């Protein structure tokens, strides 16, 4: 089921007992979860809505909520925002437990979310959701969908854009390029900069060219190598780049991306996958893969996981609140330098 069809069902008043959200676009997943949460009136959410923190998740707490009667409403809503992490933090077999309780759900809707798109079709839970028609997929937008999404964001802001400048904006974001790793959260940040560039009603070509992140040059790759290798010169390089022509969000996007790739490469390496297989699986160019591999070998997969979780927390805070992103990147650099010193 496409997420757009799911939203239609929700708005028509239809809601089953279980859904599995899965896909590449976290922005669309989070937006759809916001619509689903609207089913429970705000005054009653303390009783009838449970979104456990993945770091503190337990199957017992999940079952306590399911077994409790709803208050002041006819339905409860349980959202497990990251099935993979929740399973890692639970002593029980979470997927099997969910399959066990689904037939018994009466006044509870359980939504499991695979935010990392990590569960493949071999998992029983994925097979079940697919067979029952409750697998809700969040694929990357195609060219037309992406263009409509950008146009709506601009229209909702009260601004307008010419067809020529819309095409320029879409192309410049890089979202529609072949095997692009740019996601809608990144584009949303870029759009905010464009829309806030000036007070005019029309989005100008100048606003697009001055604010939207372009290609990634070699200086950023060198900075990323220094950061994740724990080199002390990274702090100076970062401050020079950040105070120069490179937007902070562009630097952050690449730091987050490399943190994820280093964790994934090391994990696959420890599982004895061949280099060529890893590169193709992660859709990396030979040039970038060659720069990543030596750095990935500096730490274990578990250590890179720790780094990546730190990055994810910063990214979540950055999207949900006002954050000193520059300060957080400098903290990360200090953390990587300390890790290098400990290894000596």
Number of C-alpha atoms within 10 A of each C-alpha: 14 13 19 14 11 20 17 11 13 17 12 9 9 10 15 15 19 23 22 23 28 24 21 19 19 21 16 20 22 14 10 18 17 11 12 18 15 11 17 18 13 11 9 14 18 11 17 24 22 18 13 17 12 18 12 10 19 18 18 12 13 19 13 9 19 23 14 13 15 18 13 12 14 12 18 25 24 21 21 22 21 20 24 20 16 20 17 14 16 16 12 13 11 20 16 12 13 17 15 11 13 15 10 12 15 14 18 24 20 23 23 22 23 22 22 15 18 12 16 11 10 8 11 14 21 20 14 15 18 16 10 11 12 20 23 23 21 22 15 17 18 11 13 9 11 16 17 13 14 18 18 14 15 20 12 10 13 11 16 18 17 12 10 9 17 20 12 14 24 19 14 17 23 19 21 20 13 7 11 11 15 16 19 21 15 18 18 15 14 19 20 15 16 22 23 13 16 13 9 11 12 16 22 19 16 12 18 23 14 14 18 22 20 15 10 12 8 9 12 18 18 13 21 23 19 21 25 26 20 23 18 16 13 22 21 12 17 23 12 12 17 16 10 10 9 18 16 17 17 19 22 19 16 16 23 17 15 20 22 18 20 27 23 19 25 26 18 17 18 12 9 10 13 10 15 11 11 18 17 12 11 13 13 17 10 12 8 12 20 13 14 21 17 12 17 23 15 18 17 16 20 12 14 24 19 14 20 22 15 14 21 15 10 20 17 10 14 14 11 9 8 8 13 11 16 16 10 16 20 17 13 21 24 18 16 20 21 14 17 17 11 8 8 5
